[in-house]
Amino acid sequence: MNEYDSEIMAGLLKDSGYHLADEMEVADVILLNTCYVREKVKHKVYSKLGELKKLKEKKPGLILGLCGCLVQKEPKETLRQAPYLDFILGTSNFFELPQVLREICGDNRGGGERGDQVAVPFMAQARKRRTQVVRVEEGRAVPENLPKLRKRKFGAFVPVIRGCDNFCSYCNVPYVRGREKSRSPKDILKEIEGLTHQGYKEVILLGQNVNSYGRGLEKKIDFADLLGLVNQIEGLSRIRFTTSHPKDLSDKLIKRMAELDKVCEHLHLPIQSGSNRILSRMNRGYTREEYKCLVDKVHQIIPQISFTTDIIVGFPGETEKDFEDTLDLVKEIGFDGAFTFCYSPLAGTKATEFKKRVSQEVSKERLRKLIEVQQGITLERNKPLIGQNLEVLVEGISKKSPYELEGRTRGNKIVIFKGKENLIGELISLRITEAGCWALRGEGELTI
């Protein structure tokens, strides 16, 4: 969601006459858009700001701003830590960026003429400014039809619901993103139709809990219904979505996933822990038995489904038995992949009040064991794909080799292969020749 918000801010600036700088040293405006799901993120943000402070000292006219979840949660602390910031914008105010820049520069006439050149003489005006702008309101709706400067040219993020009502004890999303607000199906479909006209083949529908989509809308509609509408859009090849909360994954949605040809055979379904005691302390709203039944049901209806998940180790009070329950469930389910984390306390969340903290050393050792187990499972899940011909959407040059390309299967597996750059953005068929833990290797360049 932060990446999508960043695309909006970049689009707003482009429409105001600014263009992206290739290097920070030549930029007139530098903006960091922050996440705040772990305490480590905050330290990284302030470390980066410390670097930018030095650049700002050399270049007094530089405009430096901070946006996103960290700012929304701790605006006063942010300004205390970095008083040299020119502005901060919360998660409900990021779209005010052009107006804020005009205030800082003392220019009320607008951001400049549209075009590729910087229309406002930033450096000259910035030296005169005295205003520090703070916008961290709560609950403001993000306007529709905002311009976006997309990072990818083949797949696009499209939020369907913002905010969260679940209040997991370790998470601050409801506090930094607000309560759930669904976008109208009309606006969502209009955005996706516009993307297909631009040549986009894949959309990733976003929400902290997409399964809650539709609550509060005048028209009776749920996420399964929305998937059906998106599936009808001409020119669209693939539909993905994230994230699904297990307690809200309905039978109707599972059946629709199986019926709709454009919905990819991949489901990201965070488990967080395999211990019922810890799941209760996390306020997740389900048991390990209910989660396992849900996975079995999905497998029965969509046999080729690929499952990924999120897991936290070292949650306050987690015993060795609790951790073993998690390992056992991971082995039993056989996830295709998992995002794994050590618990990180966040101020203001319920979990920070829990006693019996797990030491960092124990947490890291449990994380190491979990990763080792999951890597073995991932490899075993990938081996049967050898020899199969799979549809792959080519995403770009491989991160590990400038002489190869990489793409993604419908099951969300990365495939590395040799091919020409003109294949980027195309759907092709590749025969899988090797299976690794992090990626597959394929051959063939047949456009589908």
Buried (B, 14 or more C-beta within 10 A) or exposed (E): BBEBBBBBBBBBBBBBBBEEEEEEEEBBBBBBBBBBBBEEBBEEBBEBBEEBBEBBEEBEBBBBBBBBBBBBBBBEBBBEBBEEBBBBBBBBBBBBBBBBBBBBBEBEEEBBEEEEEBBBEBBEBBEEBEEBBBBBEBEBEBEEEBBBBBEBBBBBBBBBBBBBEBEBBBBBBBBBBBEBBBBBBEEBBEBBBEBBEEEBBBBBBBBBBBBBBBEEBEEEBBBBBBBBBBBEBEEBBBBBBBBBBBBBBEEEBBEBBBBBEBBBBBBBBBBBBBBBBBBBBBBBBBBBEBBBEBBEEBBEBBEEBBBBBBBBBBBBBBEEEBBBBBBBBBBEBBBBBBEBBBBBBBEEBBBEEBEEBBEEEBBEBBBEBBBEBBBEBBEEBBEEBBEEEBBBBBBBBBEEEEEBBBBBBBBBBBBBBBBEEEBBBBBBBBBBBBBBBEBBBBEBBEEE
